[in-house]
Amino acid sequence: MHARRPASGFSLLEMLLVMVLVAAASLLAVAAFGGGMRGMALRGGANDLAAQFRFARAVAISSGEPQDVVIDPQARQWKGAKGRSGALPDGGEVVFTGARAAQFDPAETEGGKGVVRFFADGAATGGRVRMLANGGGWDVDVGWLTGEVRVSRVRAP
């Protein structure tokens, strides 16, 4: 006589348990990804703005003429060298810290706008654009002496 082998396969209880675990993992992933989309938008916006600062600095050095990048946190827009312009990410908070109306044309800085000016020697007036949402965000810093542009992650205060 042959020994009887146990039936292979999964029981209904095992299948239900696996389905519950997959559903729970999916819900967690969707929740994390939802917050992650805003974070990705902020990071992309910070990198885009940093690229525009670097472009303005390169134009200032190559042309010998100062170049301005105007930041409008309220309208979430920027205007840069060679007529370039763009938008800052929606959602969250955008704060500019740096030179204001005391150094620039009042029309450029009305309504809380800020300006970073790059000079022919590569230096800049300096400044920081901070983009925050969901307890974190990104800083785009421009060094006033060197004109170096850096992007760094920050936690909201």
Protein Blocks (a to p, Z undefined) as FASTA:
>chain_A
ZZddddedddfklmmmmmmmmmmmmmmmmmmmmmmmmmmmmmmmmmmmmmmmmmmmmmmm
mnopacdddddfknopaddeehiacdddeehjdddedddfklmcfklmgghiacddddfk
opaebiaddddeehiacdddddfklopacddddddZZ
